[in-house]
């Protein structure tokens, strides 16, 4: 281990180093990603209960799998927020303020993750995951923070709310 870190390096849970200026896909380890995302809270922690990026991803995956989405969509759901193992979950208003730098950083991290796990999402897979992610955001705020939306009674949305309620009650190590 080095005595000093570069200011652009992050030490991961396994003790590895990832340099954000030059991200080596071989240094991206699934154990580090899972370890981080299972304790990285959604919405900057501004919820009345503990709810993580890992929980968000699991709920999305369960819904999409139940909807019989193709493997490419399911795989992209699992990978779509993995960059947050290095950036944390940045609330959307903050992320807007940090553009374009944060978007460029997330894209570099995503590229390394997608390379490491041999995944290049198609435009249609990205669009499907964006659809699920947008609905999940609304469902999470409804279930976890009591935000009421003028939302049509779509079975997909109702199903997401039920999944979030179930997953949010599980112990962290069972998500």
Beta strands, then each sheet from edge to edge (+ up, - down):
strand 1: 9-11
strand 2: 17-19
sheet 1: 1+ 2-
end
